[in-house]
Amino acid sequence: MFGRSVSYDLTWDPAVCETVHENQKWVLSVMQRHGQELVTMLWRILGNEQDVCDAYQSTFLQLAHCQDTRRPHHIKAYVFRTANNVAISMLRRRLSERQRLSTAGPREATGSPAGELDAKYLQESLRYCIARLPEHLRSVIALRDLAELSYVRIGKMLGISPATARVYRCKAIHLLATWMRREREERQ
């Protein structure tokens, strides 16, 4: 799907193990075990290497600094949901910043071809629309289309049946199509 490979090597440092409190070692083991999948999902949501690194680090820090130091029951689902929420928050901040800057003054023309601009705009619009989805639909879209997990795995992670995951994805796709169509009509 993406031409750029995702590197996980820089996200794991074994020296970190020595600095983590004993009751939080589960965070390190989960991040090490599922780190590549997590980085892949974050890359597909954010589309930017720096943002992926920031989201990965924020996810790690949120898990390591939980007030309640008990391990969650479904660890992988918990970690992926936390990372998904971090990425969505980053997209929302980026969107609000973009909107704030666009209202501040006229846009300057860039040297990019029109097709490239349209593709970038389409990506940003789609990311914004995904961020607007209700949480249960957004989670299924993120896990199915961005993390490329099967409906069976999604169902287990979210505590729903695979059929329900399919229905949620279908609803999300219909909502996204409606929102994207409406936005395109507004632009014209």
C-alpha positions, -999 to 999 in steps of 0.1 A, spaced: 0 0 0 28 24 9 60 27 -11 81 35 20 92 8 43 85 11 80 116 6 102 111 -7 137 148 -9 147 150 26 160 119 22 182 133 -4 205 162 1 229 171 -28 252 188 -3 276 154 10 285 145 -22 303 169 -13 331 151 20 339 115 7 340 99 -2 373 92 -39 378 54 -37 377 56 -19 343 78 -44 325 46 -57 308 46 -25 288 81 -32 274 74 -68 266 41 -59 247 58 -30 229 86 -53 219 63 -81 208 38 -60 189 60 -30 180 63 -37 143 25 -41 139 20 -9 160 45 11 139 28 -1 107 -6 9 120 7 43 131 24 48 97 -8 41 79 -28 65 101 -3 93 102 17 89 69 47 107 83 78 92 99 82 119 125 46 117 136 49 79 138 79 82 161 61 108 182 29 87 185 49 55 193 67 73 221 35 89 234 19 55 235 48 41 254 48 69 279 10 68 284 12 31 291 42 35 314 27 63 334 -7 48 340 -21 57 374 -33 21 377 -3 -1 373 -22 -33 369 -20 -51 335 -51 -48 314 -70 -79 306 -66 -77 268 -31 -62 266 -27 -61 228 -61 -45 223 -53 -20 250 -20 -10 234 -34 -7 199 -64 13 212 -40 37 231 -18 41 200 -49 47 178 -62 74 202 -28 91 203 -27 91 164 -62 104 161 -54 132 186 -24 142 166 -45 143 134 -71 165 152 -44 189 164 -29 190 129 -63 197 114 -72 225 139 -38 241 132 -44 239 95 -78 254 99 -64 282 121 -37 290 96 -61 289 66 -83 315 82 -53 337 91 -46 347 55 -46 337 19 -28 306 8 4 309 -10 9 290 -42 33 261 -39 54 247 -67 37 213 -66 17 200 -96 -20 202 -92 -24 164 -91 0 161 -62 -19 188 -43 -52 171 -49 -38 138 -37 -24 154 -5 -57 172 1 -76 139 -4 -54 121 21 -58 149 47 -96 150 41 -98 112 46 -78 113 77 -100 141 91 -131 121 83 -118 90 99 -110 111 130 -147 122 130 -161 87 131 -176 73 163 -150 54 183 -163 19 176 -164 25 138 -130 43 139 -114 14 158 -126 -11 132 -115 10 103 -80 15 119 -76 -21 127 -89 -35 94 -78 -10 68 -47 5 85 -33 -23 105 -47 -49 80 -59 -73 107 -85 -100 100 -121 -96 112 -116 -125 135 -86 -107 152 -105 -74 153 -135 -91 169 -113 -107 196 -94 -74 203 -126 -53 205 -148 -80 222 -172 -82 193 -180 -109 168 -163 -109 134 -197 -103 117 -202 -72 139 -168 -59 129 -178 -63 92 -210 -44 98 -191 -16 117 -166 -13 88 -195 -12 62 -212 16 82 -179 35 85 -172 32 48 -207 45 40 -202 75 64 -168 82 50 -181 81 14 -210 105 23 -187 129 41 -161 129 14 -187 134 -13 -202 163 6 -168 179 11 -160 175 -27 -193 192 -36 -185 221 -12 -151 226 -28 -166 229 -63 
